[in-house]
Amino acid sequence: MTHIPHDLAAEFPGKAERIHALKAADAHFARLVTDYDAVNRLIHRAEQRLELMSEEEEEHLRRRRVHLKDHIARHLR
């Protein structure tokens, strides 16, 4: 378990401008980023023990975050 938030700027170094441009131009991409941020925030809160959830719930969120990150990476190529 890490206590480091996995924000997109850290996950995709050097791609912040591209992420911003795609969010503005592509509604689907913007939704992916919004969903990623929401899931990531929940995971971080769970890791900090600010949001109580079962290990299964936390694992489900982690899998969802990976899935969203993969989608976002495909758009950034």
C-alpha positions as CSV (number, residue, x, y, z in Angstrom):
1,M,0.0,0.0,0.0
2,T,1.4,3.4,-1.0
3,H,0.3,6.7,0.4
4,I,1.3,8.6,-2.7
5,P,-1.6,9.9,-4.8
6,H,-1.3,8.7,-8.4
7,D,-2.4,11.9,-10.1
8,L,-2.2,12.0,-13.9
9,A,0.6,14.5,-14.0
10,A,2.8,12.1,-12.0
11,E,1.6,9.1,-14.0
12,F,2.3,10.7,-17.4
13,P,5.2,13.1,-16.9
14,G,5.6,15.6,-19.6
15,K,2.0,15.1,-20.8
16,A,0.2,17.7,-18.7
17,E,-0.4,20.0,-21.7
18,R,-1.6,17.1,-23.9
19,I,-4.0,16.0,-21.2
20,H,-5.4,19.5,-20.8
21,A,-5.8,19.9,-24.5
22,L,-7.6,16.5,-24.9
23,K,-9.9,17.3,-22.0
24,A,-11.0,20.4,-23.7
25,A,-11.4,18.8,-27.1
26,D,-12.7,15.4,-26.4
27,A,-15.7,14.8,-24.1
28,H,-15.0,11.1,-23.8
29,F,-11.4,11.8,-22.7
30,A,-12.6,14.4,-20.2
31,R,-14.9,11.8,-18.7
32,L,-12.1,9.3,-18.4
33,V,-10.0,11.9,-16.5
34,T,-12.9,12.8,-14.3
35,D,-13.5,9.2,-13.5
36,Y,-9.8,8.5,-12.9
37,D,-9.5,11.4,-10.5
38,A,-12.6,10.3,-8.5
39,V,-11.4,6.7,-8.2
40,N,-7.9,7.8,-7.4
41,R,-9.2,10.2,-4.7
42,L,-11.2,7.3,-3.1
43,I,-8.2,5.0,-3.1
44,H,-6.0,7.7,-1.5
45,R,-8.6,8.3,1.2
46,A,-8.8,4.6,1.9
47,E,-5.0,4.4,2.2
48,Q,-5.0,7.2,4.6
49,R,-7.8,5.5,6.6
50,L,-10.1,8.5,6.0
51,E,-12.6,6.3,4.0
52,L,-13.3,2.9,5.5
53,M,-13.9,0.1,3.0
54,S,-13.2,-3.6,2.7
55,E,-10.1,-4.9,1.1
56,E,-12.3,-6.2,-1.8
57,E,-13.7,-2.7,-2.4
58,E,-10.3,-1.2,-2.3
59,E,-8.9,-3.8,-4.7
60,H,-11.9,-3.2,-7.1
61,L,-11.1,0.5,-7.1
62,R,-7.4,-0.2,-7.8
63,R,-8.4,-2.4,-10.8
64,R,-10.7,0.3,-12.0
65,R,-7.9,2.9,-11.7
66,V,-5.6,0.7,-13.8
67,H,-8.3,0.3,-16.4
68,L,-8.9,4.0,-16.7
69,K,-5.2,4.7,-16.8
70,D,-4.8,2.3,-19.7
71,H,-7.6,4.0,-21.6
72,I,-6.0,7.4,-20.9
73,A,-2.6,6.2,-22.1
74,R,-4.1,4.9,-25.3
75,H,-5.5,8.4,-26.0
76,L,-2.2,10.0,-25.2
77,R,-0.3,8.0,-27.9
